[in-house]
Amino acid sequence: MLRDDLPPDLDDPPPVIAVSEDQRLAALRSYAILDTPPEARFDDIAALAAVLCETPIAAVSLVDEHRQWFKAAQGLPVRETPISLSFCKHAIDGSDIFVVEDATRDPRFNCNALVTGEPFIRFYAGCPLVTDDGIALGTLMVIDRQPRALGETQAVHLRMLARQVVVALELHRQRSALQQRLAEQAHDHAMLHALGARVAGAGYWSKAPGSGVLELGSEARHLLGVGDDPATAFEALQAGMPDTDRAAWEAALAACEADELPMDVQCPLKLPVGKTIITRWLA
């Protein structure tokens, strides 16, 4: 792929904003990625970077306060190195690819243990992994044991792949947040089940935002006299509410869904058996 074949803005590196190291580290930790097991999507990007840049070593490197840690590594036998030896800590200070063509001739690195010993770094190129907020978390880096330059097309490819790493990091963060939310929800449901079993007249319910289905726990279905079908249960409940009370109930539910406002509504409810009870809905 030639550089001239790319749209004008495709190769533009994302801008990096100036933030404190504490802010950068907080952003990094928000991704819940450090010390996680290998994932194919990151491994594939590192392997592709090594092929396109024609290097024996490539890695997705994330820099915290003590080390550079490799989420994915191609041709590297270690999972992390001390930050004092890290080339990447220099790369994240810039907005574009940081290149060292011959580390033995660079006074910043010629005494580095990774240069004088394994993996005997001579050439390094690291493209910052910049979030949409402009914060550099680490780099997509390629390494060679021979001095060399980074070709123009290789630089284009490295930037493109670095953006894909950021996309993969964001997907990882969203998945971690969802798993945490599901775990919290499962815990809440278990607690409500236990409460319903101990307290007379209590049962749990749930409703996914935007859904027309109200899920009722077994205790709630028993108390309200409705069947197991969530769709018909919702309809039966609404039909049993006086118009004014139903409007207030629906408004409170909508505010809870849209704006996460707590719901606490008391409402008379006519049961299918003809009996009317007073219900209190909490969410």
Secondary structure by P-SEA (a helix, b strand, c coil): ccccccccccccccccccccaaaaaaaaaccccccccccaaaaaaaaaaaaaacccccccccccccccccccccccccccccccccaaaaaaacccccccccccccccccccccccccccccbbbbbbbccccccccccbbbbbcbbbbbcaaaaaaaaaaaaaaaaaaaaaaaaaaaaaaaaaaaaaaaaaaaaaacccccbbbbbcccccbbbbcaaaaaaacccccaaaaaaaaaaaccaaaaaaaaaaaaaaaacccbbbbbbbbbccccbbbbbbbcc
